[in-house]
């Protein structure tokens, strides 16, 4: 068995582990450490090795501060040398299987592929597929646009997190066949910032041909900014750090921790000062991202691959518990958001009252959170679905499933709650209150259906299966939407009211 667990990659041999019929290879370098002269530069190939690489444990997470919402094993640590990739596969048998490449979420500044939530054992077992997860640079190292500081011979490149993701996809294309995967059947998938990365990569020329299908869960597709805004953020960051622009070269020499601490402070300040925006996110740079993603979809410029996309019914409920919510959750913040968008695009939000009137109870907080949900997630998803349905099959969903405990707590089907169902990983800690009042049996059944649908899509089929409600592709005529709950339901245009209020013009920051 050790022979089939030792796999040759372009960089060198790796040896994995086998447990419960699932083989796993973890912590494989897919790029050189992005340190020293490579900090703020595109990922480079790793140094080849000849001895067998021990791929039995994850690599360290990308630099970030501890966050109670992100369960990263402290034993793994965090380090700039973070660009590693993990592969899960059924016990090797010579067959080639389709591949899901997962981009983790975390608002572009936290998260890791080693989170227990992303253990792929259940998905591989029930889906008969290969799963790939990986780390990419976050925050200041991955999504702070410092390109305005570039000088001849000292370049600060843009969208480094996206560049890492493209490097990981290229690694999959070159290496995955040795692990039993089919490089011509790759689905890129992600949630939250990972979903935003998916919709960004769908319009990136550099990602062309690297995947054949896409899954975007809760994509903040409009949280992509232009150079003017990203330059302002960079200037605010340097001020916080106490570094003048002329001394930008020192950013390559400082330890990573003070850089990350300053970025965390900026993140907290930014979303409070500028409701509806996040400090560090993908930027339109004319290179990796030539266009704003939603606009590119509407012009038919996205890669013509089938897309499974959706959001959760109560996306914003979780953000109200944050000390510095990254999305607005009060009427005051909502009004400030619309005013700022109006400054970016005079006349664009002249019908702000038409939008707010569509939410019963505004300015109460519950209605404000619904507006935040739709501004950040639901409306961008609807704009994308309608645009892309003219190019390729689109399957639209809304995740409504919750548990008695989460319903009572006012969380419901909040942001990220679908992940445990997709991955089949529940109750990852003893403190998890999700099922304290029951609901586990229903959850298991919903999870089985979601895994079957996601796996069917990854296998190149419609996301259906025996005993499942048929899921028709979305079209502008019927706007078919799968409502995922205790009992799945296919509904036509369940978003008609909010869609009419927001209209077809993209309302977003530039």
N, C-alpha and C positions, 0 to 999 in steps of 0.2 A: 504493500500500500504506500510506503514511503516514496516509491518511484513515481507514482501518478501524482503525488502531492508536490513533487519537485518539478517546477515548470521553468522553461527557458524564456526569458524576456530579452528585448534588444539591449538592455543594460546589464543583464546577468541573470543567473539562476536564482530562484526563490523557492523556499519550502514552506508549505502551509500546514494546516491541521485539519482533522476530520472529527466531527461530533454529530451524532444523531442523523447520519446520512447526508450531512452538509459539509462540504469542504470550504475552508476560508483561508485567504492569504491577506494579511494585514500589514499596514505600515510600509508598503513598497514605495521607495522614492520615484516620483514621476518627473521631478525637476531638481535642479541643483538648489542648495540652500540659498534663498534670496537675501543674502547678508552682504555686508561690506559694500563693494562696488556694485553688487546686484540688487541692493535695496532700492526700491522705487524704479526698477527696471523689469523688462519682460522676462518671464521664466526661461531658463536655459536648460538643456538636457543635463541629466545627472552624470556624474563620473561613473563609467562602467566598473563592474566588479566581476571577479572570477570565482571567488569562494561563494558557496551557497548562502544566500541571504535568509536569515531566520524571520519569516513572515508570520509569526505566531502572536504578535501583539500590535496594537495600534501605535502610530506615531504621535508625537505631541500635537496639541491643538495650536492653531494660529494665535499669536499674541492677543490677549484680551484680559480684562479684569474679571474676577469672580462674579457670577451672576446667578442668583437663586433660581431663575427661570430656565437655566441651561445646566443640565446635570453632566458635567465633564469630569471624568475620573481624575481626581487630583494626583494619583500616582503617575499618570501619563505626563502631567505638566503641560506648560505652554512654552513655545519656543519659535523663533523665526524660522528655524529649519523645520518647517511644518508641511511641506508639499509632498504628502504621501497619499497613497491610494489603497483601497481595500476591495477584495473580490470575494463574493460568495457564489457557490455553485453546487448543484446536486453532485453526489459522488460521481467522479469521472467515469464515463462509460463510452466515450468515443463519439457521442452525438453533439451536434452544434445547436445551441439554444439561443433564443433572443436575449438581448441585454437591456437592462434598465440602469442608466447612469443617474444617480441621485445627487442633486445639489442641495445641501442643507440650508435652512433658513437661519434667521437671527438678526434681521434689520441691517445686514451688511457689516455688523461690528461684533457679533458674538456667535457662538455655535461651533460645532465640530462633528466630523463624521463618526467619532467614537461615542457619541451619545447613545445610551442604552436603547433609546427609542428606535434607533436605526439598525439594530441587529436584524439581519436579513433572513434568519433561519426560517421563520414562518412563511415569509413571502416566497422564498426559494422552494420550500417544501410544497406549498400549495399551488404555486404558480408555474413550476417546472421551468425556471428561467435563471439567468445569471444576473446578479445585482452587483453594481459597482458604486462605492461611495468614496469621497475624497475630501481632503482639506484644501482650502484656498485662502489667500490672504484677505484679511478683514480690516475694516476701519481705516486708520491712517496709512497702513501699508497696502491696502487693497483698493480703497474707494475714495481717498482724499486726492483731489485733482491739484497737484503741485506743478503742473506743466508750465504755468506762467513763470516759474522760477528757473526754468531751464536756461542754460548758457552753453555756448559751443564747447563740446567735450564733457559736459555734465548735464545729462538729460534726465528729467523727471517724466516718466511715461504715464499715460492715462489708463484708467480702467484695468488696473493690474489684477484685480480679483477676477474679472471676466477673462483676461488673458490666461490666468491660471486654469480657469475652467476649460478654455479651448485647448490648452496643453494637455489637460487630463483626457479630454475627448480624443485628442490625437494619440495619446498613449493607448487608449482603448482600441482605436482603429488598428494600431500596429501590434498590439499584444494580446487582445482578448481571445483570439482563436486558440491560443495555447492553453487557455483555461476552460475551453469548451464553449466559448461564446461565438456568435456569428457577427462579424464586424459590419455586415450589410443589413442587420436587423437591430439597430440601436435606438432606444427611446431615451431621450433626455427628460428628466422629471425633477420637480422641486416644489417646495412650499414656501410661502411668504417671500423673503428675499431670494430664496432659491427659485420660487416661481417667477419672480421678477427677472432673475437671471435667465430663466428659460425663455421668457417672451423677448428679452433683449437679444439673446443669442439667435433667436429665430429671424432677426433682421440684421444680424452681423455677417458681412461677407466673409470674414475670417472663419466662421463656423460652418460655411456651406459644405454640404456633403458629409458632415461628421455625425449626423443622426438622421433617422428616417421617420421618427414619430416624436411627439412631444406631449408632456403632461404638465400643466401649470395649476397648482393648487394655491388659491388666495394670492394671486400675483398682484403686487402694487405696481402695475405696468406704467403708470404715469409718474412714478417717483424716479424719474430720469431727468437730469437738469442740463441746462446749457452752460457754455463756458463763462458767461458773465456771473451767474449765480455761483458756480463752483469756484471761481476765482475769489469772490467775496468770502466764501467759506474758508478758503486757504489763507487769506489775509487774517481772518479772525483767529484761525488756529495758530499762526505764527505769533500773533499778539499774545495769546494765552500762554504760549510756550516761552515767550520772551526772546525770540530769535528774529533778527532783521532779515529782510529778503536778500540783502547782499551776502548774508552769511548762511544761505540755504544749504550749502555744501556740508555744513556741520550736522545736518539731519541724518547723514549717512554714518556719522561717527558716534552719535549719542546712543546710550543703552536703550533698548526698546521700551522699557517700562515707563519712563517719564513721557515718552511720545504717546503711549497708549493712554496714560492718565490724563494728559492734556486733551486727547481726542474724546475721552469719556466726558470730561467737563464740557467740552464744546457740544457734544451730542445732547446733554441735558439742557444746556442753555438754548440751543438752536430751536428745538421743537417747541419750547415755551415762547420764544420771541417771534417765531415764524410758524404759527399753527398750520398743520397740513403738510409740512416739509420735514425731511430728515437731513442731517448734516452731510452724511457721506453716502453716496449712491452712485450708480452708473452715470456717466456724462456723455453728451453728444460731442464727440471729438473729431468727427470727420474720418475716422480710421476704423476702430473696432465698432463704433456706433456712428454711422454717417447721419442717422436720422433719429428723431424721437420714435420709440417703438410703435405706439398706437397710430401715429400718423403714417408710419411706414406700412403697417398692416392695411390701413385704409387706402393706400395707394397701390396695394397689391405687391409690395416689395418683400414680404416675408417669404422665407423658404416654404415651398408648397408641400408641407408635410401634414398628415392628419394630426389633429389637436384635440386632446381631452382637457377641458378647462372648467373651473368653477370656484365657488366661494362658500363660506359658511354663513348660516342664517344670522348669527349674532356676532359677527366678526369683532366689533368694537368693544364688546362687553368686558373683555379682559384688560383693555388698555386703561379703564377708569381706575384700576387698582395700582397703576404705576405712579411713582412719585413725580416723574416727568413724562407724561404720556407722549409717545411719538406720533400720535394722531389726536386731533382735537376731540374732546368729549363734553364740552360745555357750549351753550349757546353763544357766549361771548367769543370763545375761540373759533366757533364756526363762522360767525360774522367777520372776524378778523381774517380768516382764511379766504372768504369770498372777496373781501376788500383787496387783499394782496393779489389774488389772481386777477382781479379787475385792473390793478395797476400794471401787471405784466401784460395784459391783453385788454386794453380799453374797449368797452362795449361787449365783451364776451359774456359777462355774467349779469347783463342788464335784467335778466329774469330771475335774479336770486330769490325774490319773493315767491315766484311760481314754484321754485324748488322747495323752499322751506314750508310753503303752504301744503305741499304734498305729504308732509309728515305730521300726522295728528298729534297735537300736544306741544309742538314747538312753541316756545323755547325751553320746555322741560328737558331735563338731561337725557331721559330715555330717547326722546326724539332726536336730540343732538347726536347721540351715539349712532342712531340709524343713518343720519346724514353722513357722519364720519365713515361709517361702514361702506356706504355707497360711493362716496367721493374717492376713498382709497382703494376699494376692492371691487365692489359689484359693478359699478358703471364702467370702469376700465375693462372689466371682463366682458361685459355685454358689447362694448364697442369693438373689442378684439374679435369676439365670436361672430358678430355680424359681418365684419370686414373679411375675416379669414374664410368664412363659409362660402365666399365667392371663389376661393382658390383651392380649398381642400376640405375633406370632411371634418366637421367640428362636432364634438359631443359636449354639451353644456350641462352642468349639474349645480344643485344647491344642497349643501349638507345641513340637514335639520336635526339629526340624531343627538340626543342628550341623555342624561341620567337624572333620576329624581333629585339627587344631591346637587348636581350642577344647576338644575332648574331652580331649586330653592335658593341657591347662592347667587342667582342672577347672572350666571355665566352662560348657561345654555350651550348652544352650538357655537362657541366662541372660536376665535382665531387659534388655529393649530389643533383643535380637539379632534379633527378627523384623522390625524396622523396615527394615533394608536390603532385605529380601525384598518387603515391601509397596511400598516406594518404588522398587525396582529400582536402588538406588544402592550398589554395592559398591566396596571398596578406595578409600576417599576420601582416603587418605594413603599415602605410600610406607612408612610405619612400621606400617601395619595388618598384623598377623600372621595374619589369619583364614584365608587360603588358602595359607599357607607350606608346608603338607603336602598340598596338593591340595583337591579338593572343589568347585571352582568350577563345573564342569559340572552337578553335582547342584543346587547353589545356584541357578543360572540357571533350571533346570526348576521348582524349588519356587517361585521368585519369579514365574515366568510363571503358575503355577497360582493363587497367592495373589492376584496382580493381577487375574486373570480373575474370581475369586470376589468379591473386594472390589468390583470394578467392576460386576459383575452385581447385587450388592446395592444399590449406589448408584443403579443404573438402575431400581430398583424391583422387581427379580426375586429369586428364590431365589439364593443364592450358589453356583450350579452353572454348568456349561458343557459343551461337547462334549468327551468323553473324560475328564471328571472324575468322581470318585466322588460319587454323590448325597449331598447333605447335608440330612438331614431336620431339621425344627425340633425343638428340645428340648421334651420333655413330662415331666411327673412320672412317667409310666408307664415310659418307656424311657430317659430322660436321654441322648438321642443326642448324641454328642460327636465332632467331627472331630479326629482326631489327625494333625497336619500334619508330614510328614517326607519322606524320600526317596520314599516311596510313601504317599499319604494313605490313612487307614483310618477308617471310621465305626464307633465302638464304643458299646455301650450301657453306661452307668454305669461308666466306668473309675475313678471316684473313690469307689466304694462303701465301701471300707475307711475312708478318712479321713472321709467324710461321716457314717458311722455313729458314729465316735469323737467328732466335733465336735457332731453333733446339729443340730437346726433352729433353736435359739435363737441369736441373734446374740451372739457373744462379742467385745466391743470396748470401748474406752474411751468415756467420756461427756465 
